[in-house]
Amino acid sequence: MPKKDGYFENDEYIVTYAFGHLFTLYDIEKYRDDYSPNEKYLWKLDNLPFFPNEFKFGLTNDEGVIKQFKTIRTLINRDDVDIVINAGDSDREGEIIVRIILKYALKTDKKICRLWMPDQTPKTIKKELAEMKEDSFYDCLANEGLARTYVDWCYGINLTRFSTIKARTLLRVGRVVSPIVKAIYDREMAILKFVPRKYYVLSSKEKTNGEEIELVSKVEFEENELDKINALKDVYNKEKAIVKEITSEEKIIPPGRLFSLSKLQGELGKKYKMSLDKALEITQSLYEKGYVSYPRTPSQYLSENEKGKFKEIIESFKNLNVDIVFKDNKQIFDDSKIESHSALTPTYKIPKKSDLTEDEYKVYKVIANRFFSVFCREVCKISRTTMQINLGDKEIFKLSGDVILSKGWTNFEEREKKDKILPSLKVNDEVNINFKPLQKESKPPKRYSVESLNNFLKNPFKEYKEKEVDDTVLNDDSLDVKAMFEGIELGTEATRSGIIKNAITSKYISLKDNVYHLEDNGKYYIETLEKLHMILPKEKTAELGRSLKKVYRNEISIDDSVDVAKNEIINMIQNAKDITLPLPPRIFEVEKSSSLCKCPKCGNIIACTDKGFRCNNSMCKMALYYDNKLFKTLNVKITKKLAKEIFTKGKIELNDLTSKNGNKYSTILVCDYSNEYLSFKFTFPKTDEKK
């Protein structure tokens, strides 16, 4: 298909594209009747909370975005275009991105169809093109997506502004990010406050027939009970330890389930210390190349109407001597456990190693190996032996160990539970013993890993206990499936990675060696929000999530869902309006003579320093230094007057500049305070305005 400027075209189709979100919701100030894009507006408490009568979107102020939107608008309004196909990502976000573009670009009614692609192989694209439904079929999905967008805007813009003004430092507050940071904060506080419990048990480690056999008593004694444990030690050591019973049974070890996105991210974090956003980025790349199915799926099951497709995929791999076979059971195919997309799998399009980057190859292997494990021809069979040793009538000890009889899926993936070889003993053999007190210590809770945090976010009401798992039985996932359908998870598969990345960028948390840590900024963030009562408890978050799912099921309207959020936000702001907070930490004192003006971002003070001008709040990055590269290139000296104009007016007019060609010109630099650091955009006055 020949490529043109911003699109591709042949005799049958025109294909164009967007750069993600071309449109964003209006900021509060844009709803003002007297709004001017050249005016600088300060955040104020007197217009909070704010909820528009109608949510409005505006085109992102970016040259490339504006140009591409004009291209899309021209193409879809051509007289020879009969049908417009929405081929956005097959999820809520992809649905509303394209719908919003069409809302503002399409000038006349035209038939709109939806291309819904579980993967991007040529075969699937042709099949889905032939079976397209009208876009209205996905109205419920779009409505849920819009409701989420509106609700998150209401939370983010109202609570961020309110808490930032109150705290006098920028605090990024959101419906999902705050509970995520709070979970990591709570775990960190639990670790800091943890007082280890020291206790004693009796332990024997003696050799019998040349093999060391460890027996540990289940009876525990406190630190101050050494007399009691020593007395019991003497009793135990007078007894004989006899092998009373040895039993063996064959068991089948099932493979893990296919991957949802979050389960894949957990596995990649554990195996390669890969962050959530990197795992998603690489999986998305494999999807766009047609090698794996749609990545942002919350399901670990396959759709029952896709059995034919997976038979073909299995045959493709069998031709490469992969020992797998089609299996039809409810542990693999189950429509009742799928929301919109099947689990992540490879497609029939199989890459060569040379086709992939090193990271793509790692991710593809993990996805493919899980697929091979699930459809492995040979079962993983073990012989599990249990040895019962009786210490007279005082205590019974049980030792167990596994021996693999057939490797099955462990040819593709490692089994987490390692084999334990039992000592070579027979029934009635005596085991040598010498019990001694062994001091033990209770352990603090572990920090969240990528995997354990994802588990928590998928179902914040489920308790995940660290205990020995019987791997002969697949874990019960009914609570997780229920949480998915009810909408009580924190974030979605599509949004969670970006939200956590933003929390890391804001220095609230950090990810080191697959473990999340709380940063100083995060501690201040949570403790400040707690003072303002601005953190939603998980019960309230779940209530909001349920209302969004009700929109999807067409049980309530978008407005009904937004009203639930509005009421909560109104109550939160009302309850916090009279709370006064102390100055945020690490705000250095500024002498009056060194004070330039208020910081336009956080409301603190822009101070004059030897290097230039910077905010006195160390958490705020607003600064303009004398060695600024842009001003050096323009050959403009940064003075106190110029800096003050930049920080107070939000723009500066520069005249008599010289271009590379030696021509004189003027420009207006417009400040952008929305990013972490101060940035500028060039605007050029018209000739008549200049005169």
matplotlib code that plots the C-alpha trace (Angstrom):
import matplotlib.pyplot as plt

x = [0.0, 1.6, 2.5, 1.5, 1.7, 0.2, -1.7, -1.6, -3.9, -4.8, -7.9, -9.9, -8.7, -7.2, -5.3, -4.4, -3.4, -3.4, -0.5, -2.3, -4.6, -4.9, -7.5, -7.4, -10.1, -10.3, -8.5, -10.7, -9.8, -10.9, -14.5, -14.4, -16.4, -13.5, -10.7, -7.7, -4.9, -2.4, -3.6, -1.8, -4.2, -3.3, -4.8, -7.4, -9.5, -12.5, -13.4, -13.0, -14.6, -15.3, -17.5, -18.4, -22.0, -20.6, -17.1, -15.2, -12.1, -9.5, -6.9, -3.4, -1.3, 1.3, 2.3, 2.5, -0.8, -2.6, -1.3, -2.3, -5.8, -6.3, -5.2, -7.7, -10.5, -9.8, -9.6, -12.8, -14.9, -13.9, -16.8, -15.4, -15.2, -18.4, -17.3, -15.1, -13.4, -12.4, -9.2, -8.0, -6.7, -9.3, -10.1, -11.8, -9.0, -8.6, -12.4, -12.8, -9.6, -11.0, -14.5, -13.4, -11.4, -14.5, -16.7, -14.7, -13.6, -16.6, -18.8, -21.6, -23.1, -21.3, -21.4, -18.8, -17.6, -15.3, -12.3, -11.7, -8.4, -7.3, -4.0, -2.4, -1.5, -2.6, -5.0, -6.8, -7.0, -8.6, -11.0, -12.0, -12.4, -14.9, -16.8, -16.9, -19.7, -21.1, -19.3, -22.5, -22.2, -19.4, -21.3, -21.3, -17.5, -17.2, -19.5, -17.4, -14.3, -15.7, -17.1, -13.6, -12.1, -14.5, -14.3, -10.5, -10.4, -12.7, -10.6, -7.2, -7.9, -9.9, -7.8, -4.4, -5.2, -6.8, -4.0, -1.3, -2.7, -3.1, 0.3, 2.1, 3.9, 2.8, 1.0, -0.3, -3.5, -5.6, -8.3, -5.7, -2.2, -2.9, -4.1, -1.1, 1.4, -0.6, -0.3, 3.5, 3.6, 1.6, 3.9, 7.0, 5.5, 4.7, 8.3, 9.6, 7.3, 7.9, 9.3, 10.7, 9.5, 12.4, 11.4, 12.8, 12.0, 13.8, 15.8, 17.8, 20.3, 22.0, 23.3, 21.7, 23.4, 25.6, 22.7, 21.8, 18.1, 16.6, 13.7, 12.1, 9.5, 6.3, 6.2, 7.4, 8.8, 9.3, 12.7, 12.2, 11.2, 14.7, 14.1, 11.0, 12.6, 15.6, 13.4, 11.5, 14.8, 15.8, 12.5, 12.8, 16.3, 15.4, 12.8, 13.5, 12.7, 11.3, 10.2, 6.6, 5.2, 6.4, 3.8, 4.2, 1.7, 1.8, 0.6, 0.1, 1.6, -0.5, 1.2, 0.5, -2.4, -1.9, -0.8, -2.9, -0.8, -0.4, 0.6, 3.1, 4.5, 4.9, 6.8, 9.1, 9.8, 10.7, 12.8, 14.4, 13.7, 11.8, 9.5, 5.8, 6.0, 9.0, 7.2, 4.1, 6.2, 7.9, 4.8, 3.0, 5.8, 5.5, 1.7, 2.1, 4.5, 1.9, 3.8, 1.6, -2.1, -3.6, -1.5, -3.8, -5.9, -7.0, -7.9, -5.9, -8.4, -9.2, -12.5, -14.4, -15.1, -11.3, -10.6, -10.1, -7.6, -5.5, -5.5, -3.8, -1.3, -0.5, 0.1, 2.4, 4.6, 4.4, 5.9, 8.9, 9.1, 7.5, 5.9, 2.4, -1.1, -4.5, -6.4, -10.0, -10.9, -12.3, -8.8, -8.0, -11.2, -13.8, -15.9, -17.3, -13.9, -13.2, -14.3, -13.3, -10.0, -8.5, -5.2, -1.8, -0.5, 1.8, 0.2, 0.8, 3.3, 6.5, 9.6, 13.2, 15.4, 17.2, 13.8, 13.7, 15.7, 17.2, 14.4, 11.7, 13.2, 13.1, 9.4, 8.4, 10.0, 8.2, 4.8, 5.5, 6.9, 3.8, 1.7, 3.8, 3.4, -0.4, -0.6, 2.3, 1.6, 3.2, 2.0, 4.4, 4.1, 5.8, 6.1, 5.5, 6.8, 5.9, 7.9, 6.4, 8.8, 7.3, 9.2, 7.7, 4.3, 5.7, 5.5, 5.1, 7.4, 6.6, 9.2, 8.1, 9.9, 9.2, 10.8, 9.9, 8.6, 7.9, 9.1, 6.2, 5.8, 9.0, 10.8, 9.6, 9.4, 11.1, 9.1, 9.3, 9.2, 12.5, 12.7, 13.6, 15.4, 14.4, 16.9, 17.2, 15.3, 12.8, 9.8, 11.0, 14.4, 15.7, 16.7, 19.6, 18.5, 20.1, 17.5, 18.8, 17.2, 17.2, 16.5, 14.2, 12.9, 9.7, 10.2, 8.9, 6.4, 8.2, 8.1, 6.0, 7.5, 6.2, 4.2, 2.8, 1.8, 0.0, -1.8, -2.9, -4.1, -6.1, -8.0, -7.2, -9.6, -7.9, -5.3, -2.2, -0.4, 3.1, 2.7, 3.7, 1.6, 0.5, 1.5, -0.5, -3.6, -4.1, -4.8, -8.4, -8.8, -12.6, -12.1, -9.8, -12.3, -15.1, -13.1, -12.5, -16.2, -17.2, -14.6, -13.1, -9.5, -7.3, -6.5, -6.8, -4.4, -4.3, -3.6, -1.8, 1.7, 1.5, 0.1, 3.0, 5.5, 4.2, 4.4, 8.1, 8.7, 7.2, 9.7, 6.9, 8.1, 11.1, 11.6, 14.9, 15.7, 12.0, 11.1, 9.1, 10.5, 8.8, 10.7, 10.8, 8.5, 6.1, 6.1, 5.4, 2.7, 0.8, 1.1, -0.1, -3.1, -4.0, -4.1, -6.4, -8.4, -7.8, -7.1, -10.0, -10.2, -10.3, -14.1, -14.8, -12.5, -14.4, -17.7, -16.5, -15.2, -18.5, -20.3, -18.1, -18.8, -22.5, -22.1, -20.5, -23.5, -25.9, -27.3, -26.6, -25.6, -22.3, -23.8, -24.9, -21.3, -19.8, -22.3, -20.9, -17.5, -18.8, -20.4, -17.3, -15.1, -17.5, -17.4, -13.6, -13.0, -15.7, -14.2, -10.7, -11.3, -10.5, -7.4, -4.1, -1.0, 2.6, 5.1, 6.3, 9.7, 13.0, 11.9, 14.9, 14.6, 14.9, 16.0, 13.7, 16.4, 16.8, 13.1, 12.1, 8.4, 6.0, 6.6, 3.9, 3.8, 3.7, 3.2, 6.4, 9.2, 11.5, 14.8, 17.8, 20.9, 24.5, 23.5, 20.2, 16.7, 15.0, 12.1, 12.9, 10.9, 13.3, 10.4, 9.6, 11.9, 10.9, 14.1, 15.8, 19.6, 22.1, 23.6, 20.3, 21.1, 18.1, 18.9, 22.6, 21.6, 19.4, 22.2, 19.9, 21.2, 19.1, 18.4, 16.4, 13.8, 13.5, 13.3, 10.5, 8.5, 8.8, 7.6, 4.8, 3.5, 4.2, 5.7, 8.5, 8.8, 12.2, 13.1, 16.1, 17.2, 19.5, 18.8, 21.5, 21.1, 21.8, 18.2, 16.6, 13.4, 11.1, 9.4, 7.3, 8.5, 5.4, 6.2, 5.0, 4.8, 3.0, 6.1, 8.6, 11.0, 10.3, 10.0, 9.2, 7.2, 8.0, 5.2, 5.8, 3.8, 2.2, 3.6, 0.7, 0.7, 4.4, 3.9]
y = [0.0, 3.3, 5.7, 9.3, 12.2, 10.9, 7.9, 4.9, 4.4, 1.9, 1.4, -0.1, 1.3, 4.4, 3.7, 6.5, 6.7, 8.8, 9.4, 8.0, 10.7, 13.5, 15.0, 15.7, 16.9, 20.7, 22.1, 24.0, 27.4, 26.5, 26.3, 30.0, 32.3, 34.8, 32.2, 33.4, 31.0, 33.8, 34.4, 32.9, 31.4, 30.4, 27.5, 28.7, 27.1, 29.2, 27.3, 23.8, 21.4, 21.9, 19.7, 20.9, 20.6, 18.9, 17.4, 18.9, 17.8, 19.9, 19.1, 18.7, 21.8, 20.0, 20.8, 17.1, 16.2, 19.2, 18.2, 14.6, 15.5, 17.7, 14.8, 12.4, 15.0, 15.5, 11.8, 10.7, 13.5, 12.7, 12.0, 8.6, 7.3, 5.3, 3.5, 4.6, 1.8, 2.2, 0.1, 1.4, -1.0, -3.5, -2.1, 0.7, 3.2, 2.3, 2.6, 6.1, 7.5, 6.9, 7.8, 11.2, 11.9, 11.0, 13.2, 16.3, 15.3, 13.8, 16.4, 14.2, 10.9, 7.9, 4.2, 3.4, -0.1, -1.6, -3.8, -5.8, -7.7, -10.3, -10.3, -8.6, -11.5, -11.1, -14.0, -12.4, -9.0, -10.5, -12.5, -9.6, -7.3, -9.8, -10.0, -6.4, -5.2, -1.6, 0.5, 0.9, -2.7, -1.5, 1.4, -0.1, -0.5, 3.1, 4.4, 2.6, 4.1, 7.6, 7.2, 6.2, 9.2, 11.6, 10.1, 10.1, 13.7, 14.8, 13.1, 14.1, 17.8, 18.6, 16.7, 17.5, 21.2, 21.2, 19.3, 21.1, 24.5, 23.3, 21.7, 24.5, 21.9, 19.8, 16.6, 14.5, 12.9, 10.4, 7.7, 4.9, 6.4, 7.4, 3.9, 2.3, 4.6, 4.0, 0.2, 0.6, 3.1, 0.8, -2.1, 0.1, 1.2, -2.4, -3.3, -0.3, -1.0, -4.8, -6.2, -9.7, -12.4, -14.6, -18.1, -21.6, -25.0, -28.4, -29.5, -32.7, -33.0, -36.3, -38.8, -42.2, -44.6, -41.7, -39.4, -36.3, -36.3, -33.1, -33.3, -30.0, -30.0, -28.0, -27.0, -23.4, -21.8, -18.1, -16.6, -16.7, -20.4, -22.0, -24.1, -25.6, -26.4, -27.9, -30.1, -31.2, -31.8, -34.3, -36.1, -36.3, -37.5, -40.5, -41.6, -43.7, -42.3, -45.1, -45.0, -46.0, -45.7, -44.9, -44.2, -43.3, -42.1, -40.8, -37.3, -35.0, -31.5, -29.2, -26.3, -22.7, -20.9, -18.9, -15.3, -12.2, -9.1, -8.6, -12.2, -11.9, -8.7, -10.5, -13.4, -11.0, -9.0, -12.2, -13.7, -10.6, -7.8, -6.1, -3.1, -3.0, -0.4, -2.0, -5.4, -3.8, -1.9, -5.0, -7.1, -4.4, -4.4, -8.2, -7.7, -5.0, -7.4, -10.1, -12.5, -12.5, -11.9, -8.7, -7.8, -5.8, -8.7, -9.4, -13.1, -16.3, -18.3, -18.8, -18.2, -21.4, -20.1, -19.8, -23.6, -23.9, -21.1, -22.6, -26.0, -24.2, -22.5, -25.8, -27.4, -24.6, -25.3, -29.1, -28.6, -27.2, -30.3, -28.7, -31.6, -30.2, -31.3, -29.7, -30.0, -29.1, -28.5, -25.8, -25.0, -23.6, -22.7, -21.0, -18.1, -17.5, -16.2, -13.8, -10.2, -9.1, -10.8, -14.2, -14.8, -13.8, -16.4, -16.7, -16.6, -18.9, -16.2, -17.6, -15.3, -16.3, -15.3, -12.9, -11.1, -10.0, -7.8, -9.4, -8.2, -9.2, -12.7, -13.0, -11.9, -14.0, -17.1, -16.6, -16.3, -19.2, -21.5, -21.0, -21.9, -25.0, -26.0, -25.7, -27.8, -30.1, -33.7, -35.4, -34.7, -33.8, -36.8, -37.2, -39.9, -38.3, -40.2, -39.4, -40.9, -40.9, -41.0, -41.5, -40.2, -42.6, -41.2, -37.6, -36.3, -37.4, -36.1, -36.3, -35.9, -35.8, -35.7, -35.9, -37.8, -36.8, -39.8, -37.8, -34.2, -33.0, -29.2, -28.8, -29.3, -25.7, -24.1, -24.6, -26.0, -23.7, -26.5, -28.3, -32.1, -33.2, -36.6, -38.6, -40.7, -44.4, -45.8, -48.7, -49.1, -49.9, -48.4, -46.3, -42.7, -41.3, -38.1, -35.4, -32.7, -29.2, -25.8, -23.9, -20.2, -18.8, -15.3, -14.2, -12.3, -8.9, -8.7, -8.5, -5.4, -5.6, -7.1, -6.5, -9.8, -9.3, -5.7, -6.7, -9.4, -6.9, -4.4, -7.0, -7.8, -5.5, -7.5, -10.9, -12.0, -13.4, -15.4, -16.8, -20.5, -23.8, -24.4, -27.8, -27.6, -30.7, -28.5, -25.3, -22.3, -21.2, -18.0, -17.6, -14.5, -12.8, -13.5, -12.1, -9.0, -8.5, -8.6, -6.5, -3.8, -3.7, -3.9, -0.9, 0.4, -1.8, -3.9, -1.0, 1.8, 0.2, 0.3, 4.0, 5.0, 3.2, 4.7, 8.2, 7.4, 6.5, 9.6, 11.7, 10.0, 8.7, 5.1, 3.4, 0.0, -1.7, -5.3, -6.1, -4.7, -1.5, 1.0, 4.0, 7.3, 10.3, 12.2, 9.3, 9.3, 13.0, 12.6, 9.9, 11.5, 14.9, 13.3, 11.4, 14.7, 16.0, 12.8, 12.6, 8.9, 6.8, 3.6, 0.5, 0.0, 3.4, 2.7, -0.6, 1.2, 3.5, 0.5, -1.3, 1.8, 1.9, -1.8, -1.0, 1.5, -1.3, -3.6, -0.7, -0.8, 2.9, 5.9, 7.7, 10.6, 8.3, 6.9, 10.4, 11.5, 8.8, 10.4, 13.9, 13.2, 11.7, 14.5, 17.2, 15.5, 15.1, 18.8, 20.0, 18.0, 19.3, 22.9, 24.2, 22.1, 24.0, 22.2, 23.1, 24.0, 21.0, 19.6, 20.8, 24.3, 26.4, 29.9, 32.8, 36.3, 39.0, 40.5, 37.2, 36.6, 37.1, 36.1, 33.3, 30.0, 29.6, 25.8, 25.2, 28.6, 28.8, 31.3, 31.7, 32.6, 34.4, 32.3, 32.4, 30.1, 31.7, 31.4, 28.4, 27.4, 27.1, 23.9, 21.1, 18.9, 21.4, 21.6, 25.1, 26.9, 29.2, 29.2, 31.6, 28.9, 27.9, 26.5, 28.0, 31.5, 31.0, 29.9, 33.0, 35.1, 36.5, 37.4, 36.2, 39.1, 39.4, 41.4, 38.8, 35.9, 37.7, 38.3, 34.6, 33.4, 35.9, 36.5, 33.1, 34.6, 36.9, 38.9, 38.9, 41.4, 41.9, 38.3, 37.1, 33.9, 31.6, 33.4, 36.8, 37.9, 39.9, 38.5, 38.7, 35.9, 35.3, 32.5, 31.0, 29.1, 25.6, 24.8, 21.5, 19.3, 18.6, 21.2, 24.7, 24.5, 27.0, 27.2, 29.7, 31.9, 34.5, 37.7, 38.7, 41.5, 43.9, 43.1, 43.9, 47.3]
z = [0.0, -1.1, 1.7, 1.6, 4.0, 7.2, 5.6, 3.2, 0.3, -2.4, -4.6, -1.7, 1.6, 3.2, 6.4, 8.7, 12.4, 15.6, 18.1, 21.1, 22.7, 20.2, 22.5, 26.2, 28.6, 29.1, 32.1, 34.6, 33.3, 29.7, 30.9, 31.7, 29.4, 29.5, 29.0, 27.1, 26.0, 26.6, 30.2, 33.2, 35.7, 39.3, 41.1, 43.6, 46.3, 45.6, 42.4, 43.9, 43.6, 40.0, 37.8, 34.2, 33.0, 29.9, 29.6, 26.7, 24.9, 23.2, 20.6, 22.1, 21.4, 19.4, 15.8, 14.8, 16.5, 14.9, 11.4, 11.8, 13.0, 9.9, 7.8, 9.5, 9.1, 5.4, 4.7, 6.5, 5.0, 1.4, -0.9, -1.9, 1.7, 2.5, 5.7, 8.5, 10.4, 14.0, 14.2, 17.6, 20.2, 21.1, 24.6, 26.4, 25.8, 22.1, 21.6, 23.1, 21.5, 18.0, 19.0, 20.3, 17.1, 15.0, 17.1, 16.3, 12.8, 11.0, 9.4, 8.1, 9.2, 7.8, 8.6, 11.3, 11.8, 14.5, 13.6, 16.8, 16.6, 19.2, 17.4, 14.4, 12.1, 8.4, 8.8, 11.8, 10.1, 7.0, 9.1, 11.3, 8.3, 6.9, 10.2, 11.4, 13.5, 13.6, 16.2, 18.1, 19.2, 21.5, 23.0, 26.5, 26.3, 25.2, 27.9, 30.6, 29.0, 29.1, 32.6, 33.8, 32.0, 33.5, 37.0, 37.0, 35.7, 38.5, 41.1, 39.7, 38.9, 42.1, 44.7, 43.1, 43.1, 46.5, 48.3, 46.4, 47.5, 51.0, 51.2, 49.2, 47.2, 44.2, 45.2, 42.3, 43.7, 41.8, 42.3, 41.7, 42.3, 45.9, 47.0, 45.2, 47.1, 50.3, 50.0, 49.7, 52.5, 54.8, 54.1, 54.8, 58.1, 59.0, 58.4, 60.4, 63.3, 63.3, 66.5, 65.9, 68.2, 69.3, 70.4, 70.7, 69.2, 69.6, 66.7, 66.0, 63.1, 63.4, 60.9, 60.4, 58.0, 56.9, 56.1, 58.1, 59.1, 60.5, 62.9, 64.1, 66.8, 66.4, 70.1, 70.6, 73.7, 74.5, 75.2, 78.9, 78.9, 78.5, 81.6, 80.1, 76.7, 78.4, 80.4, 77.3, 75.5, 78.2, 77.8, 74.0, 74.0, 76.2, 73.6, 70.5, 67.0, 64.9, 61.2, 61.6, 58.1, 54.5, 51.9, 48.2, 45.7, 42.2, 41.6, 38.5, 38.8, 36.6, 34.7, 35.6, 33.8, 30.7, 31.3, 31.8, 31.4, 35.1, 35.6, 32.8, 34.3, 37.6, 36.0, 34.0, 37.2, 39.0, 36.2, 34.7, 37.2, 34.5, 35.3, 34.5, 31.9, 30.1, 30.1, 28.6, 26.0, 24.8, 24.8, 22.8, 20.3, 19.9, 19.4, 16.8, 14.9, 15.0, 17.2, 20.3, 21.0, 22.5, 25.6, 27.9, 28.9, 32.5, 31.7, 32.0, 29.9, 26.2, 24.5, 23.6, 20.0, 19.4, 19.7, 15.9, 15.9, 18.7, 17.0, 14.0, 16.3, 18.0, 14.6, 13.6, 16.6, 16.2, 12.8, 14.6, 16.8, 19.9, 21.8, 22.4, 21.7, 21.7, 25.0, 25.5, 29.2, 31.5, 32.9, 29.5, 27.6, 29.8, 28.5, 32.0, 33.1, 30.2, 30.2, 26.6, 25.6, 25.9, 27.7, 26.2, 23.8, 20.8, 17.3, 14.3, 13.1, 14.7, 14.7, 14.3, 17.1, 14.7, 14.1, 17.8, 20.1, 23.2, 25.4, 22.9, 22.7, 26.5, 26.7, 23.7, 25.2, 28.6, 26.8, 24.4, 27.1, 29.2, 26.2, 25.6, 29.2, 29.2, 25.9, 26.7, 25.4, 28.4, 31.9, 34.7, 37.1, 40.4, 43.1, 46.4, 49.4, 53.0, 55.9, 59.4, 62.3, 65.8, 68.8, 71.3, 72.1, 72.4, 68.8, 65.2, 62.6, 58.8, 56.0, 52.4, 49.1, 45.4, 42.6, 39.0, 37.0, 33.8, 33.2, 31.1, 31.1, 33.2, 29.9, 29.2, 32.6, 35.9, 38.7, 41.7, 44.3, 44.2, 44.6, 48.1, 48.5, 51.5, 53.5, 52.6, 55.6, 56.0, 58.3, 61.9, 61.4, 64.3, 63.6, 65.7, 67.6, 69.7, 70.3, 71.2, 71.7, 68.4, 68.5, 65.8, 64.9, 63.3, 60.1, 59.1, 56.1, 52.8, 50.6, 47.5, 44.4, 40.9, 41.2, 44.8, 44.2, 41.0, 42.9, 45.5, 42.9, 41.0, 44.3, 47.2, 49.5, 49.1, 51.6, 50.1, 52.8, 52.4, 53.0, 51.5, 48.4, 47.2, 43.5, 42.7, 42.8, 40.7, 42.9, 43.2, 41.1, 41.6, 43.9, 41.3, 38.5, 40.6, 41.4, 37.7, 36.8, 39.8, 39.0, 42.4, 41.1, 41.5, 38.0, 34.9, 32.9, 30.4, 32.9, 35.9, 34.3, 33.5, 36.9, 38.7, 36.3, 37.2, 40.9, 40.3, 38.2, 41.0, 43.4, 45.6, 45.2, 43.5, 42.0, 42.8, 41.9, 41.4, 44.8, 45.5, 48.1, 49.6, 49.0, 51.3, 48.9, 49.1, 52.9, 52.9, 50.2, 52.1, 55.5, 54.0, 52.3, 55.4, 57.3, 54.6, 54.6, 50.9, 50.5, 49.5, 51.6, 49.4, 50.2, 48.6, 45.7, 45.2, 45.2, 42.4, 40.5, 40.8, 39.5, 36.4, 35.7, 36.0, 33.2, 31.1, 31.9, 31.0, 34.5, 35.1, 32.9, 32.6, 34.6, 37.4, 37.7, 37.7, 40.4, 42.7, 42.3, 42.6, 46.0, 47.3, 46.1, 47.5, 51.0, 50.9, 50.1, 52.5, 55.4, 54.6, 53.8, 57.3, 57.8, 58.0, 57.1, 58.2, 55.5, 53.5, 54.5, 53.1, 52.1, 52.7, 54.2, 51.8, 52.9, 51.7, 49.5, 47.8, 47.2, 43.5, 43.4, 44.1, 42.3, 39.6, 40.2, 43.9, 45.4, 47.3, 46.7, 43.7, 45.2, 43.7, 43.9, 42.6, 39.7, 38.8, 40.1, 41.7, 43.9, 47.6, 47.8, 47.1, 45.9, 43.1, 40.1, 38.9, 38.1, 35.5, 35.6, 34.1, 31.9, 30.4, 26.9, 25.2, 26.2, 25.4, 21.9, 21.6, 23.0, 25.6, 29.0, 32.0, 34.3, 37.5, 35.5, 32.8, 35.3, 37.2, 34.0, 33.1, 36.5, 37.0, 33.5, 32.0, 28.8, 27.6, 24.4, 22.9, 20.1, 17.8, 17.8, 15.1, 13.1, 11.8, 8.4, 10.1, 9.8, 12.6, 14.2, 17.3, 19.2, 22.3, 24.6, 26.3, 29.6, 30.2, 34.0, 33.6, 33.3, 36.0, 34.7, 33.2, 29.4, 26.6, 23.4, 20.6, 19.2, 16.5, 16.4, 13.1, 11.1, 11.7, 15.4, 15.5, 13.9]

ax = plt.figure().add_subplot(projection="3d")
ax.plot(x, y, z, "-o")
ax.set_aspect("equal")
plt.show()
